[in-house]
Amino acid sequence: MNARARLVDVARLAGVSTKTASRAFADDPKVAAKTREAVREAAMRLSFRPNVLAKNLRTGALTKTVALVIGDLANPFYFKLAAGIERELALHGMTLILGITEDSPESEADVVNAMLEQQVRALIVAPVAADQSYLERERPFGPPMVFVDRPPANLVADTVLLQNRKGMAEAVRSLIEMGHRDIAFVANRSYLFTIKERLAGYRQAMLEAGITDSGRWERLTDTAESSLDGAMAELLHQDNGPTAIVAANNRASLSFIKATYRSPSDAAFIGFDDFELADTFGITVVGFDVTEMGRAAARLAISRIDTVDKQPTHVEIETRMVRRGSGERPYPRP
């Protein structure tokens, strides 16, 4: 691989000093137009690219980038979230860089700090750690921070959240209206804010209907997807099992599809969060616009860049029922 040309190479070809070449790239008015043109022509011939990050680090300036810290880009939710943020940033001449935590609470602080070292203009985080107080020291002079999907713990900051509790309660109520009372709730990563809120919505709707023993149908794990598969299969195929199931996220919904593919079930089902092929399988979901969620986070971050108002803003993204058949199976079973 050939070495990329350096500033000293451009200066030598243009017949100027390195300092003059640097000033030419900065459009210093003290550099003659003819000299600036000679420097830029030399740069073009050598395929030279100025190191903007290095320049910013020397001068203390900020870049035109916004950092997004997420769990796993392979998850369709994060992919759509990042797409929405990127589209909104592009309208303002800004770019997006990603930091991936792999949904590991232990790695969050390291990933966030690595992004801050890039001198970003703003930071957007989908937190997974139990405590974000490590960012408190950044508040007086750091870039604006927006937390998306989950709020920070022990830190006051802007947030963009879903109607988690309301959306899940609506799903459970719709099943109750179809005659179901034995309704199970399935989730992994139950320590997350989103799962806790959806569980609260489930319990709220069950209690409203006078169902006080819903705890026997709750299947909560803190482990990987394999445990979801086992919990879903156990619920669907036990004697006198639940007649309906709600899943707290798209991964739990996939466990339902796998379990019913192996052994069909007539249980009603509603998942939280839409996913690819949900329409093909006729899966009813609590849906929301993930891309708009990303755009809202980006707009909030951009609005904070040049403002001194530090009062936190909280944006809520609406959820809606997307009915495709699986959640409309009545009780009693046919």
C-alpha positions as CSV (number, residue, x, y, z in Angstrom):
1,M,0.0,0.0,0.0
2,N,1.4,3.4,-1.0
3,A,1.9,6.0,1.7
4,R,-0.5,9.0,1.4
5,A,1.1,12.3,0.7
6,R,1.9,14.6,3.7
7,L,1.5,18.3,4.1
8,V,5.3,18.7,3.7
9,D,5.0,17.0,0.3
10,V,2.3,19.4,-0.9
11,A,4.3,22.4,0.4
12,R,7.4,21.2,-1.5
13,L,5.6,20.7,-4.8
14,A,3.9,24.1,-4.4
15,G,7.2,25.8,-3.6
16,V,6.1,27.2,-0.2
17,S,6.7,26.5,3.4
18,T,4.7,23.9,5.4
19,K,3.3,26.7,7.5
20,T,2.1,28.6,4.4
21,A,0.5,25.5,3.0
22,S,-1.3,24.9,6.3
23,R,-2.6,28.5,6.2
24,A,-3.7,28.1,2.6
25,F,-5.9,25.1,3.6
26,A,-7.4,27.2,6.4
27,D,-8.2,30.0,3.9
28,D,-6.1,32.5,5.8
29,P,-6.7,35.9,4.1
30,K,-3.0,36.7,4.6
31,V,-2.1,34.0,2.0
32,A,-2.2,35.3,-1.5
33,A,-4.9,33.9,-3.8
34,K,-2.3,32.7,-6.3
35,T,-0.4,30.9,-3.5
36,R,-3.6,29.2,-2.2
37,E,-4.4,28.0,-5.8
38,A,-0.9,26.6,-6.1
39,V,-1.2,24.7,-2.8
40,R,-4.6,23.3,-3.7
41,E,-3.4,22.2,-7.2
42,A,-0.4,20.4,-5.6
43,A,-2.7,18.7,-3.1
44,M,-4.9,17.5,-6.0
45,R,-2.0,16.1,-7.9
46,L,-0.7,14.3,-4.8
47,S,-4.2,13.1,-3.7
48,F,-3.6,14.8,-0.4
49,R,-6.3,15.0,2.2
50,P,-6.0,17.4,5.2
51,N,-6.2,15.8,8.6
52,V,-9.2,17.7,9.9
53,L,-9.3,15.7,13.2
54,A,-5.6,16.5,13.9
55,K,-6.2,20.1,13.2
56,N,-9.2,20.3,15.5
57,L,-7.3,18.6,18.3
58,R,-4.5,21.2,17.9
59,T,-6.9,24.2,17.9
60,G,-9.5,22.8,20.3
61,A,-12.2,23.1,17.7
62,L,-15.0,20.6,17.4
63,T,-15.7,18.4,14.4
64,K,-18.9,18.3,12.3
65,T,-19.6,14.8,13.6
66,V,-22.2,13.5,16.0
67,A,-21.5,10.2,17.9
68,L,-24.1,7.5,18.3
69,V,-23.5,4.8,20.9
70,I,-25.7,1.7,20.4
71,G,-25.8,-1.9,21.4
72,D,-25.7,-4.0,18.2
73,L,-26.0,-2.8,14.7
74,A,-27.3,-6.2,13.6
75,N,-30.4,-5.5,15.5
76,P,-33.0,-4.0,13.0
77,F,-34.0,-1.5,15.7
78,Y,-30.6,0.0,16.0
79,F,-30.0,0.0,12.2
80,K,-33.2,2.0,11.6
81,L,-32.4,4.3,14.5
82,A,-29.0,5.1,13.1
83,A,-30.5,5.7,9.6
84,G,-32.9,8.2,11.0
85,I,-30.2,10.1,12.8
86,E,-27.9,10.1,9.8
87,R,-30.6,11.5,7.5
88,E,-31.4,14.3,9.8
89,L,-27.7,15.2,10.4
90,A,-27.1,15.3,6.6
91,L,-29.6,18.1,6.3
92,H,-27.3,20.1,8.6
93,G,-24.1,19.2,6.9
94,M,-23.1,16.9,9.7
95,T,-22.0,13.3,9.7
96,L,-22.5,10.3,12.1
97,I,-19.9,8.0,13.7
98,L,-20.9,4.9,15.6
99,G,-19.7,3.3,18.8
100,I,-20.9,-0.3,19.5
101,T,-21.3,-1.6,23.1
102,E,-22.5,-5.1,22.0
103,D,-25.2,-4.5,24.7
104,S,-22.5,-4.9,27.4
105,P,-23.0,-2.7,30.4
106,E,-19.3,-3.0,31.3
107,S,-18.1,-1.6,27.9
108,E,-20.5,1.4,27.8
109,A,-18.3,4.0,29.5
110,D,-15.2,3.0,27.5
111,V,-17.1,3.3,24.2
112,V,-18.7,6.7,25.2
113,N,-15.3,8.1,26.2
114,A,-13.7,6.9,23.0
115,M,-16.4,8.9,21.1
116,L,-15.9,12.0,23.2
117,E,-12.2,11.9,22.4
118,Q,-13.2,12.4,18.7
119,Q,-14.2,16.0,19.6
120,V,-17.8,15.3,18.5
121,R,-20.4,18.1,18.4
122,A,-23.0,16.0,20.2
123,L,-23.4,12.6,21.7
124,I,-26.5,10.3,21.4
125,V,-26.6,7.2,23.5
126,A,-28.8,4.2,23.8
127,P,-27.6,3.3,27.3
128,V,-27.2,-0.3,28.7
129,A,-25.3,0.3,31.9
130,A,-27.1,0.8,35.2
131,D,-25.5,4.2,35.9
132,Q,-24.5,7.1,33.6
133,S,-23.1,9.4,36.4
134,Y,-19.7,9.0,34.9
135,L,-20.8,11.6,32.4
136,E,-21.6,14.2,35.0
137,R,-18.1,15.8,34.7
138,E,-18.7,16.4,31.0
139,R,-21.9,18.4,31.5
140,P,-20.3,21.9,32.1
141,F,-18.1,21.9,29.0
142,G,-18.8,18.7,27.0
143,P,-21.0,18.3,23.9
144,P,-24.7,18.1,24.4
145,M,-26.0,14.6,25.2
146,V,-29.2,13.0,24.2
147,F,-30.3,9.6,25.5
148,V,-32.5,7.5,23.2
149,D,-34.8,4.6,23.9
150,R,-33.8,4.5,27.6
151,P,-33.2,7.4,30.0
152,P,-29.9,7.8,31.8
153,A,-29.6,6.9,35.4
154,N,-28.1,9.4,37.9
155,L,-27.7,12.0,35.2
156,V,-30.0,14.8,34.0
157,A,-30.2,14.9,30.2
158,D,-32.4,15.1,27.2
159,T,-34.3,11.9,26.3
160,V,-36.3,10.5,23.3
161,L,-38.4,7.6,24.6
162,L,-41.2,5.3,23.4
163,Q,-44.7,5.0,24.9
164,N,-43.5,1.7,26.4
165,R,-46.1,1.3,29.2
166,K,-49.0,2.6,27.1
167,G,-48.2,0.5,24.1
168,M,-48.0,-2.7,26.0
169,A,-51.1,-2.0,28.0
170,E,-53.0,-1.4,24.8
171,A,-51.8,-4.8,23.4
172,V,-53.0,-6.6,26.6
173,R,-56.3,-4.8,26.6
174,S,-57.0,-5.9,23.0
175,L,-56.4,-9.5,23.9
176,I,-58.7,-9.2,26.9
177,E,-61.3,-7.8,24.7
178,M,-61.0,-11.0,22.6
179,G,-61.8,-13.0,25.7
180,H,-58.3,-14.0,26.8
181,R,-57.4,-13.9,30.5
182,D,-54.4,-16.3,30.7
183,I,-52.0,-14.0,28.9
184,A,-48.2,-14.5,29.2
185,F,-45.5,-11.9,29.1
186,V,-42.1,-13.0,27.7
187,A,-38.9,-10.9,27.7
188,N,-35.1,-11.1,28.1
189,R,-32.8,-8.4,29.4
190,S,-35.4,-7.7,32.0
191,Y,-33.1,-5.2,33.8
192,L,-33.5,-2.7,30.9
193,F,-35.8,0.3,31.4
194,T,-37.8,-0.5,28.3
195,I,-38.6,-4.0,29.5
196,K,-39.5,-2.8,33.0
197,E,-41.9,-0.2,31.5
198,R,-43.5,-2.8,29.2
199,L,-43.9,-5.2,32.1
200,A,-45.6,-2.4,34.1
201,G,-48.0,-1.8,31.2
202,Y,-48.8,-5.6,31.1
203,R,-49.5,-5.7,34.8
204,Q,-51.5,-2.6,34.7
205,A,-53.9,-3.9,32.0
206,M,-54.2,-7.3,33.7
207,L,-55.1,-5.7,37.1
208,E,-57.6,-3.4,35.4
209,A,-59.4,-6.5,34.1
210,G,-59.4,-8.0,37.6
211,I,-56.7,-10.6,36.8
212,T,-54.5,-10.8,39.9
213,D,-52.5,-13.9,39.3
214,S,-50.6,-12.8,36.1
215,G,-47.3,-13.4,37.8
216,R,-47.5,-17.1,37.0
217,W,-47.4,-16.3,33.3
218,E,-44.4,-13.9,33.4
219,R,-41.2,-15.3,31.8
220,L,-38.3,-12.9,32.4
221,T,-34.7,-13.7,31.7
222,D,-31.5,-11.7,31.8
223,T,-29.6,-14.0,29.5
224,A,-29.3,-14.7,25.7
225,E,-31.8,-15.5,23.1
226,S,-31.6,-19.2,23.7
227,S,-33.4,-18.8,27.0
228,L,-36.2,-16.9,25.2
229,D,-36.6,-19.9,22.9
230,G,-37.0,-22.3,25.8
231,A,-39.4,-20.0,27.7
232,M,-41.6,-19.5,24.6
233,A,-41.7,-23.3,23.8
234,E,-42.6,-24.1,27.4
235,L,-45.5,-21.7,27.4
236,L,-46.9,-22.7,24.1
237,H,-46.8,-26.5,24.6
238,Q,-47.6,-27.0,28.3
239,D,-50.9,-28.4,29.3
240,N,-53.4,-25.7,30.3
241,G,-51.0,-23.1,29.1
242,P,-51.8,-19.4,28.3
243,T,-54.2,-18.7,25.5
244,A,-52.4,-15.6,24.5
245,I,-48.8,-14.2,24.7
246,V,-47.3,-10.8,24.5
247,A,-43.6,-10.4,23.7
248,A,-41.6,-7.4,25.0
249,N,-39.3,-7.1,22.0
250,N,-38.6,-8.3,18.5
251,R,-36.2,-11.0,19.7
252,A,-38.9,-12.6,21.8
253,S,-41.3,-12.4,18.8
254,L,-38.7,-14.4,16.8
255,S,-38.7,-17.0,19.5
256,F,-42.5,-17.3,19.1
257,I,-42.1,-17.8,15.3
258,K,-39.5,-20.5,15.8
259,A,-41.5,-22.3,18.5
260,T,-44.7,-22.3,16.4
261,Y,-42.8,-23.4,13.3
262,R,-41.6,-26.5,15.0
263,S,-45.0,-27.2,16.6
264,P,-48.0,-25.1,15.6
265,S,-50.1,-23.4,18.3
266,D,-53.4,-21.5,18.2
267,A,-52.4,-19.1,21.0
268,A,-53.0,-15.5,20.2
269,F,-49.8,-13.4,20.0
270,I,-48.7,-9.7,20.0
271,G,-45.1,-8.5,19.8
272,F,-43.7,-5.2,20.8
273,D,-41.6,-3.6,18.0
274,D,-42.1,-4.5,14.4
275,F,-39.5,-6.6,12.5
276,E,-38.7,-7.9,9.0
277,L,-41.2,-10.6,7.8
278,A,-43.7,-9.9,10.6
279,D,-46.2,-9.1,7.9
280,T,-45.4,-12.3,6.1
281,F,-46.0,-14.4,9.2
282,G,-49.1,-12.4,10.1
283,I,-47.7,-11.2,13.4
284,T,-49.6,-8.4,15.2
285,V,-47.3,-5.9,16.8
286,V,-47.1,-2.7,18.8
287,G,-45.4,-0.6,16.2
288,F,-43.6,2.7,16.1
289,D,-41.5,4.7,13.7
290,V,-37.9,3.9,14.6
291,T,-36.5,6.2,11.9
292,E,-38.5,9.1,13.3
293,M,-37.2,8.3,16.7
294,G,-33.7,8.7,15.3
295,R,-34.6,11.9,13.6
296,A,-36.1,13.3,16.7
297,A,-32.9,12.5,18.7
298,A,-30.8,14.2,16.0
299,R,-33.0,17.3,15.9
300,L,-32.8,17.6,19.7
301,A,-29.0,17.2,19.7
302,I,-28.5,19.8,16.9
303,S,-30.8,22.3,18.8
304,R,-28.6,21.9,21.8
305,I,-25.3,22.7,20.1
306,D,-25.6,26.4,20.1
307,T,-28.0,27.0,23.1
308,V,-27.2,27.8,26.7
309,D,-30.6,26.4,27.9
310,K,-29.7,23.4,30.0
311,Q,-33.3,22.4,31.0
312,P,-33.8,18.8,29.9
313,T,-36.3,18.1,27.1
314,H,-38.2,14.8,27.0
315,V,-39.7,13.7,23.6
316,E,-42.1,10.8,23.5
317,I,-42.6,8.7,20.4
318,E,-46.1,7.3,19.9
319,T,-46.8,3.6,19.5
320,R,-49.7,2.0,17.6
321,M,-51.3,-1.4,17.1
322,V,-50.5,-3.0,13.7
323,R,-53.0,-5.8,13.4
324,R,-52.1,-8.7,11.1
325,G,-54.0,-11.7,12.5
326,S,-52.0,-13.3,15.3
327,G,-53.3,-10.9,17.9
328,E,-56.9,-11.2,16.8
329,R,-57.4,-14.9,17.6
330,P,-60.4,-15.1,19.9
331,Y,-61.0,-17.1,23.1
332,P,-62.3,-19.8,23.4
333,R,-59.9,-21.6,21.1
334,P,-61.6,-23.0,18.0
